[in-house]
Amino acid sequence: MTEDQGKTGAPVIIKKYANRRLYNTQTSSYVTLDHLCEMVKEGVDFEVRDARSGEDITRSVLTQIIFEEEGKGQNLLPIRFLRQLIRMYGDSLQAFVPGYLDLSMESFAKNQEAMRHRLAEAFGGGSSALENLTRQNLAIFDRAMKMFSPFGLAAAQHGEEAAAAKPAAGAPAPKAPPSEDISELKSEIEAMRKQLSELAQRK
């Protein structure tokens, strides 16, 4: 299977029969989910259609490929992300989720090499590099959510006052976060809101 097959104009048509067998109409041969997975990785564009009705079932087959890969131990989707994604079904913002995820993954794909290079410089490479960056991003996100939650902000301020009043023995009292940090977080939240607004206008 080569990438040129996906560049001939129309996508490769894969037919799925009632017995769950998949048939590649371009190569006139039966294929498996593993074959389709390789086609995706090679950039080959294809559509999967029900052999009887002609219905486009590409989405369900791609979802099945993800399920199979996760079952092999290739845990790419974090549990937190899956829970959040499930919660979005039926939510008022559900219509914005596909566009947001598509835009995010497209941006990620375009900058893969640059990200690998920067991660190698920042963390010395290795499998833990991306994990370290992810932890930092999650920490910033959690801090932002707590900061802008009415109860979280009050609790944070109360905790800072208590910590300042009772510093640990032999250690200097912790300083309250400067106003610049709050302004920066507000800017980040505003940028997220603008992204959602742009996605809404595209619909």
Backbone as CSV, one residue per row, in Angstrom:
resi,resn,N_x,N_y,N_z,CA_x,CA_y,CA_z,C_x,C_y,C_z
1,MET,0.850,-1.192,0.000,0.000,0.000,0.000,0.879,1.234,0.000
2,THR,0.693,2.123,-0.958,1.515,3.323,-1.041,0.645,4.550,-0.937
3,GLU,1.306,5.675,-0.592,0.572,6.926,-0.433,0.017,7.414,-1.755
4,ASP,0.673,6.993,-2.885,0.214,7.440,-4.193,-1.210,6.990,-4.474
5,GLN,-1.632,5.892,-3.841,-2.983,5.392,-4.073,-4.023,6.374,-3.569
6,GLY,-3.665,7.187,-2.566,-4.609,8.155,-2.033,-4.529,9.499,-2.730
7,LYS,-3.678,9.573,-3.791,-3.489,10.850,-4.479,-3.973,10.782,-5.920
8,THR,-4.769,9.791,-6.259,-5.250,9.629,-7.629,-6.542,10.387,-7.875
9,GLY,-6.969,11.178,-6.911,-8.209,11.920,-7.066,-9.205,11.510,-6.008
10,ALA,-10.110,10.599,-6.380,-11.121,10.121,-5.443,-10.482,9.195,-4.417
11,PRO,-11.040,9.166,-3.211,-10.502,8.267,-2.185,-10.718,6.803,-2.550
12,VAL,-9.890,5.946,-2.001,-10.030,4.505,-2.202,-11.318,4.044,-1.518
13,ILE,-12.093,3.248,-2.218,-13.361,2.759,-1.659,-13.150,1.371,-1.055
14,ILE,-13.493,1.267,0.219,-13.438,-0.008,0.923,-14.878,-0.444,1.194
15,LYS,-15.222,-1.641,0.776,-16.571,-2.150,1.010,-16.575,-3.092,2.209
16,LYS,-17.561,-2.909,3.056,-17.693,-3.787,4.212,-18.938,-4.654,4.037
17,TYR,-18.740,-5.959,4.088,-19.833,-6.897,3.867,-20.464,-7.320,5.194
18,ALA,-21.583,-8.022,5.092,-22.327,-8.427,6.282,-21.509,-9.335,7.194
19,ASN,-20.581,-10.074,6.616,-19.727,-10.957,7.416,-18.537,-10.201,8.019
20,ARG,-18.597,-8.853,7.936,-17.569,-7.959,8.498,-16.262,-7.949,7.723
21,ARG,-16.233,-8.610,6.584,-15.014,-8.597,5.776,-14.926,-7.281,5.021
22,LEU,-13.705,-6.804,4.868,-13.442,-5.526,4.200,-12.762,-5.792,2.859
23,TYR,-13.269,-5.128,1.812,-12.765,-5.377,0.470,-12.275,-4.076,-0.152
24,ASN,-10.990,-4.066,-0.534,-10.387,-2.902,-1.184,-10.677,-2.981,-2.679
25,THR,-11.519,-2.060,-3.159,-11.926,-2.112,-4.566,-10.804,-1.704,-5.509
26,GLN,-9.771,-1.036,-4.992,-8.669,-0.606,-5.857,-7.676,-1.737,-6.109
27,THR,-7.395,-2.505,-5.049,-6.450,-3.622,-5.198,-7.160,-4.951,-5.432
28,SER,-8.501,-4.930,-5.395,-9.307,-6.145,-5.577,-8.874,-7.252,-4.620
29,SER,-8.779,-6.858,-3.362,-8.360,-7.835,-2.355,-9.013,-7.514,-1.017
30,TYR,-9.142,-8.530,-0.190,-9.702,-8.323,1.137,-8.609,-7.778,2.068
31,VAL,-9.014,-6.897,2.952,-8.070,-6.277,3.871,-8.605,-6.398,5.294
32,THR,-7.758,-6.039,6.247,-8.141,-6.080,7.656,-8.073,-4.665,8.242
33,LEU,-8.480,-4.559,9.499,-8.381,-3.268,10.182,-6.929,-2.823,10.291
34,ASP,-6.019,-3.786,10.437,-4.596,-3.446,10.496,-4.139,-2.808,9.185
35,HIS,-4.657,-3.325,8.056,-4.316,-2.741,6.757,-4.830,-1.306,6.667
36,LEU,-6.053,-1.095,7.113,-6.626,0.249,7.077,-5.848,1.181,7.999
37,CYS,-5.392,0.668,9.123,-4.590,1.465,10.046,-3.313,1.928,9.364
38,GLU,-2.663,1.031,8.625,-1.445,1.385,7.902,-1.734,2.394,6.808
39,MET,-2.876,2.272,6.150,-3.254,3.227,5.113,-3.393,4.627,5.694
40,VAL,-3.988,4.711,6.879,-4.134,6.013,7.543,-2.766,6.598,7.837
41,LYS,-1.863,5.780,8.369,-0.527,6.251,8.720,0.274,6.686,7.497
42,GLU,-0.012,6.041,6.345,0.691,6.377,5.111,0.055,7.552,4.382
43,GLY,-1.053,8.050,4.920,-1.710,9.201,4.305,-2.633,8.857,3.165
44,VAL,-3.043,7.600,3.061,-3.948,7.182,1.986,-5.379,7.522,2.376
45,ASP,-6.053,8.273,1.535,-7.431,8.660,1.801,-8.370,7.552,1.331
46,PHE,-9.281,7.154,2.208,-10.219,6.101,1.821,-11.575,6.334,2.490
47,GLU,-12.579,5.709,1.905,-13.930,5.712,2.461,-14.385,4.266,2.614
48,VAL,-15.049,4.003,3.711,-15.596,2.660,3.935,-17.105,2.736,3.752
49,ARG,-17.620,1.902,2.884,-19.063,1.916,2.597,-19.672,0.536,2.836
50,ASP,-20.889,0.543,3.311,-21.626,-0.696,3.490,-21.887,-1.294,2.112
51,ALA,-21.493,-2.554,1.919,-21.596,-3.178,0.604,-23.033,-3.290,0.117
52,ARG,-23.988,-3.405,1.034,-25.384,-3.578,0.643,-26.096,-2.249,0.409
53,SER,-25.975,-1.336,1.360,-26.713,-0.069,1.263,-25.910,1.077,0.657
54,GLY,-24.583,0.949,0.634,-23.746,2.024,0.114,-23.531,3.146,1.118
55,GLU,-24.017,2.970,2.352,-23.880,4.001,3.386,-22.415,4.191,3.767
56,ASP,-22.020,5.443,3.956,-20.661,5.761,4.372,-20.510,5.444,5.860
57,ILE,-19.687,4.465,6.188,-19.487,4.049,7.578,-18.024,4.244,7.996
58,THR,-17.360,5.203,7.335,-15.947,5.455,7.617,-15.721,5.812,9.082
59,ARG,-16.587,6.657,9.628,-16.410,7.103,11.012,-16.403,5.924,11.987
60,SER,-17.376,5.022,11.836,-17.467,3.896,12.770,-16.280,2.951,12.625
61,VAL,-15.779,2.779,11.400,-14.634,1.897,11.186,-13.362,2.513,11.770
62,LEU,-13.180,3.823,11.591,-12.014,4.496,12.178,-12.066,4.427,13.703
63,THR,-13.274,4.571,14.242,-13.439,4.450,15.696,-13.070,3.041,16.152
64,GLN,-13.428,2.046,15.346,-13.101,0.657,15.673,-11.587,0.440,15.655
65,ILE,-10.900,1.099,14.712,-9.437,0.990,14.649,-8.816,1.547,15.930
66,ILE,-9.332,2.689,16.382,-8.833,3.283,17.624,-9.067,2.337,18.789
67,PHE,-10.248,1.732,18.827,-10.580,0.779,19.893,-9.603,-0.395,19.886
68,GLU,-9.299,-0.905,18.683,-8.380,-2.037,18.569,-6.978,-1.644,19.033
69,GLU,-6.519,-0.448,18.654,-5.186,0.001,19.047,-5.097,0.191,20.559
70,GLU,-6.149,0.757,21.143,-6.164,0.934,22.597,-6.139,-0.422,23.292
71,GLY,-6.831,-1.408,22.702,-6.867,-2.743,23.280,-5.522,-3.444,23.239
72,LYS,-4.644,-3.004,22.325,-3.317,-3.600,22.218,-2.338,-3.000,23.229
73,GLY,-2.821,-2.051,24.014,-1.941,-1.415,24.987,-1.388,-0.089,24.518
74,GLN,-1.787,0.352,23.323,-1.350,1.645,22.813,-2.267,2.722,23.397
75,ASN,-2.063,3.011,24.669,-2.960,3.932,25.377,-2.660,5.383,25.024
76,LEU,-3.312,5.836,23.956,-3.089,7.197,23.471,-4.079,8.187,24.077
77,LEU,-5.284,7.705,24.394,-6.333,8.586,24.892,-6.387,8.540,26.424
78,PRO,-6.095,9.653,27.100,-6.141,9.676,28.568,-7.566,9.470,29.074
79,ILE,-7.688,8.828,30.228,-9.008,8.575,30.802,-9.749,9.887,31.052
80,ARG,-9.033,10.907,31.529,-9.678,12.197,31.790,-10.289,12.776,30.519
81,PHE,-9.534,12.658,29.404,-10.035,13.152,28.128,-11.278,12.390,27.694
82,LEU,-11.254,11.063,27.856,-12.404,10.247,27.461,-13.642,10.605,28.277
83,ARG,-13.462,10.818,29.571,-14.595,11.199,30.420,-15.162,12.551,29.991
84,GLN,-14.264,13.508,29.720,-14.719,14.831,29.295,-15.431,14.764,27.953
85,LEU,-14.917,13.919,27.063,-15.526,13.772,25.747,-16.924,13.185,25.859
86,ILE,-17.085,12.179,26.717,-18.402,11.563,26.914,-19.386,12.578,27.481
87,ARG,-18.908,13.421,28.395,-19.791,14.435,28.995,-20.300,15.435,27.957
88,MET,-19.544,15.632,26.869,-19.938,16.614,25.864,-21.096,16.144,24.994
89,TYR,-21.367,14.819,24.980,-22.500,14.326,24.201,-23.796,14.860,24.812
90,GLY,-24.588,15.566,23.995,-25.834,16.141,24.476,-25.662,17.503,25.109
91,ASP,-24.424,17.969,25.268,-24.171,19.289,25.844,-24.470,20.362,24.808
92,SER,-24.727,21.578,25.300,-25.052,22.677,24.389,-23.865,23.049,23.496
93,LEU,-22.647,22.702,23.908,-21.459,23.008,23.114,-21.000,21.827,22.262
94,GLN,-21.817,20.795,22.176,-21.437,19.598,21.430,-21.068,19.913,19.981
95,ALA,-21.794,20.823,19.360,-21.561,21.135,17.949,-20.184,21.738,17.708
96,PHE,-19.599,22.351,18.755,-18.307,22.994,18.585,-17.139,22.025,18.788
97,VAL,-17.391,20.894,19.432,-16.313,19.972,19.796,-15.594,19.392,18.570
98,PRO,-16.299,18.864,17.541,-15.588,18.294,16.394,-14.648,19.288,15.726
99,GLY,-15.126,20.510,15.514,-14.285,21.519,14.882,-13.082,21.884,15.730
100,TYR,-13.305,21.974,17.047,-12.211,22.325,17.958,-11.145,21.232,17.974
101,LEU,-11.581,19.964,18.064,-10.638,18.855,18.086,-9.906,18.733,16.751
102,ASP,-10.631,18.944,15.647,-10.029,18.864,14.321,-8.966,19.932,14.158
103,LEU,-9.290,21.151,14.598,-8.348,22.267,14.497,-7.121,22.018,15.365
104,SER,-7.335,21.475,16.556,-6.232,21.214,17.476,-5.294,20.151,16.918
105,MET,-5.859,19.045,16.390,-5.037,17.971,15.848,-4.322,18.407,14.573
106,GLU,-4.973,19.228,13.765,-4.341,19.724,12.543,-3.130,20.582,12.887
107,SER,-3.311,21.449,13.883,-2.206,22.293,14.331,-1.079,21.448,14.913
108,PHE,-1.433,20.435,15.698,-0.438,19.538,16.295,0.344,18.811,15.201
109,ALA,-0.369,18.299,14.189,0.279,17.550,13.114,1.240,18.422,12.323
110,LYS,0.873,19.676,12.087,1.719,20.577,11.311,3.010,20.925,12.042
111,ASN,2.976,20.840,13.363,4.129,21.264,14.153,4.833,20.103,14.861
112,GLN,4.619,18.878,14.386,5.201,17.714,15.040,6.725,17.794,15.139
113,GLU,7.374,18.051,14.012,8.836,18.062,14.011,9.376,19.184,14.884
114,ALA,8.754,20.365,14.792,9.204,21.489,15.616,9.036,21.171,17.092
115,MET,7.910,20.505,17.438,7.666,20.146,18.826,8.696,19.134,19.320
116,ARG,9.022,18.142,18.490,10.018,17.144,18.891,11.366,17.810,19.152
117,HIS,11.727,18.746,18.282,13.006,19.432,18.434,13.033,20.258,19.716
118,ARG,11.963,21.000,19.972,11.914,21.835,21.163,11.872,21.004,22.441
119,LEU,11.133,19.887,22.387,11.079,19.005,23.554,12.447,18.405,23.844
120,ALA,13.174,18.040,22.787,14.505,17.469,22.974,15.439,18.493,23.607
121,GLU,15.308,19.757,23.192,16.154,20.803,23.755,15.772,21.110,25.194
122,ALA,14.452,21.120,25.462,13.991,21.513,26.793,14.184,20.434,27.839
123,PHE,13.938,19.181,27.439,13.959,18.101,28.419,15.012,17.036,28.133
124,GLY,15.833,17.244,27.117,16.859,16.267,26.820,16.342,15.052,26.088
125,GLY,15.135,15.146,25.487,14.568,14.032,24.731,14.059,12.940,25.640
126,GLY,13.789,11.785,25.054,13.303,10.653,25.831,11.789,10.610,25.853
127,SER,11.238,9.475,26.268,9.785,9.270,26.262,9.076,10.137,27.288
128,SER,9.804,10.625,28.289,9.167,11.415,29.344,9.048,12.885,28.992
129,ALA,9.622,13.300,27.865,9.619,14.719,27.515,8.216,15.263,27.338
130,LEU,7.420,14.569,26.501,6.061,15.029,26.249,5.210,14.927,27.508
131,GLU,5.461,13.899,28.332,4.706,13.747,29.576,4.967,14.924,30.506
132,ASN,6.228,15.364,30.578,6.562,16.508,31.432,5.859,17.771,30.961
133,LEU,5.839,17.975,29.632,5.172,19.155,29.090,3.679,19.095,29.346
134,THR,3.096,17.892,29.212,1.663,17.724,29.455,1.316,18.028,30.898
135,ARG,2.156,17.557,31.840,1.909,17.836,33.259,1.939,19.338,33.536
136,GLN,2.874,20.031,32.905,2.956,21.475,33.093,1.700,22.167,32.579
137,ASN,1.234,21.751,31.393,0.033,22.359,30.824,-1.197,22.091,31.689
138,LEU,-1.312,20.855,32.212,-2.445,20.511,33.073,-2.400,21.311,34.367
139,ALA,-1.192,21.522,34.895,-1.056,22.294,36.122,-1.503,23.736,35.903
140,ILE,-1.122,24.299,34.753,-1.527,25.674,34.434,-3.034,25.758,34.270
141,PHE,-3.614,24.741,33.581,-5.051,24.739,33.359,-5.814,24.633,34.680
142,ASP,-5.371,23.707,35.544,-6.026,23.532,36.843,-5.921,24.800,37.681
143,ARG,-4.757,25.434,37.639,-4.577,26.670,38.410,-5.493,27.770,37.892
144,ALA,-5.655,27.812,36.568,-6.526,28.831,35.979,-7.978,28.603,36.388
145,MET,-8.409,27.332,36.345,-9.786,27.029,36.713,-10.067,27.375,38.175
146,LYS,-9.114,27.060,39.045,-9.292,27.370,40.460,-9.263,28.876,40.700
147,MET,-8.421,29.560,39.932,-8.263,30.994,40.104,-9.542,31.746,39.745
148,PHE,-10.218,31.278,38.659,-11.394,31.994,38.180,-12.703,31.428,38.699
149,SER,-12.631,30.383,39.525,-13.825,29.894,40.203,-14.067,30.775,41.427
150,PRO,-15.304,31.285,41.640,-15.569,32.174,42.785,-15.135,31.554,44.098
151,PHE,-15.440,30.256,44.309,-15.070,29.603,45.555,-13.577,29.304,45.571
152,GLY,-13.048,28.927,44.406,-11.634,28.601,44.343,-10.769,29.812,44.605
153,LEU,-11.175,30.968,44.052,-10.404,32.184,44.249,-10.414,32.594,45.710
154,ALA,-11.598,32.497,46.359,-11.695,32.863,47.765,-10.858,31.926,48.624
155,ALA,-10.894,30.629,48.272,-10.118,29.653,49.037,-8.632,29.893,48.861
156,ALA,-8.233,30.235,47.626,-6.823,30.473,47.372,-6.332,31.680,48.152
157,GLN,-7.160,32.750,48.161,-6.778,33.947,48.889,-6.708,33.671,50.385
158,HIS,-7.654,32.893,50.900,-7.662,32.556,52.316,-6.437,31.722,52.670
159,GLY,-6.096,30.767,51.772,-4.941,29.921,52.018,-3.649,30.708,52.009
160,GLU,-3.572,31.705,51.100,-2.377,32.524,51.032,-2.225,33.378,52.286
161,GLU,-3.358,33.906,52.797,-3.307,34.730,53.994,-2.884,33.887,55.188
162,ALA,-3.418,32.664,55.269,-3.074,31.801,56.387,-1.606,31.392,56.330
163,ALA,-1.128,31.111,55.105,0.266,30.708,54.953,1.203,31.850,55.293
164,ALA,0.791,33.081,54.929,1.623,34.244,55.219,1.655,34.526,56.708
165,ALA,0.547,34.241,57.405,0.473,34.513,58.841,1.242,33.475,59.642
166,LYS,1.328,32.229,59.108,2.005,31.158,59.836,3.042,30.490,58.938
167,PRO,4.155,31.147,58.703,5.194,30.540,57.863,5.859,29.372,58.573
168,ALA,6.358,28.449,57.801,7.043,27.291,58.372,8.306,27.735,59.078
169,ALA,8.670,26.983,60.130,9.844,27.336,60.917,11.090,27.293,60.056
170,GLY,11.847,28.398,60.099,13.096,28.461,59.351,12.926,28.728,57.875
171,ALA,11.698,28.961,57.434,11.459,29.207,56.007,10.761,30.535,55.834
172,PRO,11.083,31.275,54.783,10.430,32.580,54.551,8.978,32.390,54.177
173,ALA,8.178,33.378,54.509,6.752,33.311,54.208,6.540,33.328,52.711
174,PRO,5.637,32.473,52.172,5.382,32.467,50.726,4.736,33.761,50.285
175,LYS,5.126,34.166,49.081,4.588,35.417,48.547,3.326,35.145,47.737
176,ALA,2.410,36.088,47.796,1.179,35.967,47.011,1.526,36.117,45.546
177,PRO,0.821,35.430,44.645,1.141,35.528,43.225,0.941,36.949,42.729
178,PRO,1.863,37.459,41.946,1.742,38.826,41.440,0.557,38.986,40.526
179,SER,0.125,40.212,40.391,-1.051,40.490,39.552,-0.788,40.165,38.098
180,GLU,0.514,40.139,37.698,0.832,39.819,36.312,0.394,38.397,35.962
181,ASP,0.522,37.466,36.940,0.100,36.085,36.700,-1.392,36.016,36.424
182,ILE,-2.171,36.767,37.204,-3.617,36.771,37.020,-3.969,37.345,35.658
183,SER,-3.277,38.420,35.271,-3.537,39.027,33.964,-3.206,38.060,32.837
184,GLU,-2.127,37.302,33.008,-1.736,36.338,31.990,-2.765,35.230,31.855
185,LEU,-3.260,34.747,32.995,-4.280,33.703,32.962,-5.555,34.214,32.309
186,LYS,-5.924,35.447,32.609,-7.114,36.024,31.995,-6.951,36.094,30.479
187,SER,-5.740,36.436,30.031,-5.478,36.521,28.595,-5.622,35.147,27.935
188,GLU,-5.131,34.101,28.630,-5.240,32.748,28.087,-6.695,32.309,27.977
189,ILE,-7.477,32.611,29.010,-8.899,32.250,28.979,-9.613,33.005,27.862
190,GLU,-9.256,34.274,27.676,-9.892,35.069,26.632,-9.549,34.510,25.254
191,ALA,-8.306,34.032,25.095,-7.902,33.434,23.816,-8.717,32.182,23.528
192,MET,-8.992,31.385,24.561,-9.817,30.182,24.391,-11.234,30.561,23.970
193,ARG,-11.750,31.614,24.576,-13.102,32.061,24.221,-13.162,32.526,22.769
194,LYS,-12.114,33.188,22.315,-12.087,33.660,20.933,-12.060,32.481,19.964
195,GLN,-11.322,31.421,20.340,-11.282,30.223,19.494,-12.661,29.609,19.335
196,LEU,-13.383,29.511,20.466,-14.741,28.964,20.409,-15.649,29.833,19.562
197,SER,-15.467,31.148,19.679,-16.289,32.072,18.891,-16.027,31.906,17.409
198,GLU,-14.753,31.723,17.022,-14.411,31.531,15.614,-14.999,30.237,15.078
199,LEU,-14.944,29.181,15.914,-15.537,27.897,15.500,-17.038,28.015,15.313
200,ALA,-17.679,28.796,16.179,-19.125,28.967,16.074,-19.506,29.690,14.781
201,GLN,-18.669,30.656,14.364,-18.952,31.400,13.145,-18.765,30.551,11.894
202,ARG,-17.917,29.510,12.019,-17.686,28.641,10.863,-18.849,27.702,10.605
203,LYS,-19.652,27.458,11.661,-20.772,26.513,11.525,-21.863,27.097,10.626
